[in-house]
């Protein structure tokens, strides 16, 4: 893993509490500047290490299902983030940021449910990372592919769940230009001066997903696409539960 970073998504994480939840003990950057979690894979109660996966794959001979995606895959709990923010607002200076609730491992993710149902025959790996877009996912999958090749481990199935973060706006900088030089960032700002630009254009989103599928086929992995949905209990344009019950 590389150095810890300060502000991976611009203004979105400028809030001190949010900065702490992101940089405090959870995310790191790899050598290419891509966001990663401190653990290799997200389990139901704790991280699962690559060493554990290697050992299980060698002894059990189970096939492997790899889940790639964003916070909806990893289980990043936006309700916990919102609760921390409300507690800080209520307590003010008495709120200890070091005691903020941890946004992972708080509920069963779909990889957890998949593991419950097919864990006897398959190894299910949750490789989801909060904030990731389809472009991040393409790079993440290639990185994991090389890692597993080096370990002599074959991935049999890959579930792909992106779109939530692709469609968000953050400082009007497209994801493909986020880590680019000054010129490309400036061009993105100029293009978006009078309109809102999503992190990933529709054309780029389609291309990224197609490249993910193509990469899966090149490695003899069966891709399974998951369509993002918006739960009815979420507040409009937010990823937290409504304050009032739905009737």
C-alpha positions, 0 to 999 in steps of 0.5 A: 500500500502507498501513502495515506492521502488527504482529499480524494474527491475534492470538496465532497470530503472537506468536512473535518469529520468526513476527512477523518472517516476517510483518511483516519484508518480506512483508505490508502493509495496504491502506487498509481494513485488509486484509492484502496481500503486498508484491508485486501477484501471486505468480510462480514465483520473484518477484512479478509487478507490475500494470504487467507484467500490463497490458503483457502483456494489451495486447500478447498479447491473452491471456485472464486466469485469476485465482487467489484463495485463501489460503496454499495458493494463494500457496505460503506454505511452512509447512515452511519456517516450521517449519524456521526455528522449529527452527533458532531453538530449536537455535541460540538467541541465535546464530540471526539472524532476518534470515537466516530462510528466505523462506516464498514461492517455494519450490515450484511452486504450482498457479497455476505448474502451470496457467501451465506448461500453458496459459501460451501462451494465458492469463495466469495470476495468483496473487493468493493471500494467506496467512492469508486466509479467504473473507471476506478473499477476497470483499473481495480479489476486489472490490478486484482487480475495481476495479483491473482495471476502472480499467486496462481489463483483463478477467478471464475466469476466477477460481479460488476456493480458501478454507476452510483458514483459515476453519475455524481458531480464533484467539482465538475472534474471528470474521473478520467481527468481527476489525476491528470495534469493542470491543463486537463483539469482546467479544461474540465472546469472550463467545459463545466463552467455553465453546466453540471458535469458528472464524474463519468459521462454516459459514453465513458461509463458504457465504454468502461463497463464494456472494457471490464466485460472484455477483460473478464472474457480475456481472463476466462472469468464470467462477468455478471452485471448488476444494475444500480437501483435507488432504494425507496427509503433513501432521501431524494438525491441523498444516500441516507434514510428518510427521516419520515416513514414511507406510507 
